[in-house]
């Protein structure tokens, strides 16, 4: 749950984040982050958008609602 709260906290602070920045700020390895992002995308909480030829991760509206209580758990 702490990992998800860190991911949501970063995404709530920044509208769009490239995966490399998310890796660094969340302090996760690529495989673990990818697993969480895949799950979040399947649930419709995040989506990928292309900005300046870079793939960014962003929260959907449902993701923002889901994230509100979790952001307080971020360490």
C-alpha angles and dihedrals in degrees: 000000000000091000091054091047091052091049092048092046091055092046092048092051093047122039095212126018129182114231094248091056091047090051092053098043095044091045093227134134120246097256095050093046091047091053092052094044092049090052092046091049092050089053091050094243097119136026136192120240129182115231121171090349091303125113110237130191116227136172120249119223089262088050092054091052091047092048099053097083093037096055090071089061094058114120 
